[in-house]
Amino acid sequence: MADCLFCKIRDGLQPADIVYQDEQVVAFRDLRPQAPLHDLVIPREHIATLNDLGPEHRELIGHMHLVAARLAREAGFAESGYRTVLNCNRGGGQTVFHLHLHVIGGGRFHLSGG
């Protein structure tokens, strides 16, 4: 996707503070962090939304979460707690249409229920 911001970051065409990368994913600091830790983990493959995932992406989604846990651990938030979030489409808060997992730690999170 030539006009995708995250594809440009993935390809090194747009500057970003890359914190991790391998053959499946790239992780970088969010440009507008909402907490002391706010990284994004994106697949190298352009996948627009959660709705575009197929059975062939099972391993990728698991890998994205393993990378998120690693980033939280390295930032010192694994034990105190952190959040991972995948937004889907505009109504779900997605603003960049390249699948991305938010890794957020160090903020005060208020959740109802378990």
Secondary structure, 3 states (H helix, E strand, C coil): CCCCHHHHHHCCCCCCCEEEECCCEEEEECCCCCCCEEEEEEECCCCCCHHHCCHHHHHHHHHHHHHHHHHHHHHCCCCCCEEEECCCCHHHCCCCCCCCEEEEECCCCCCCCC
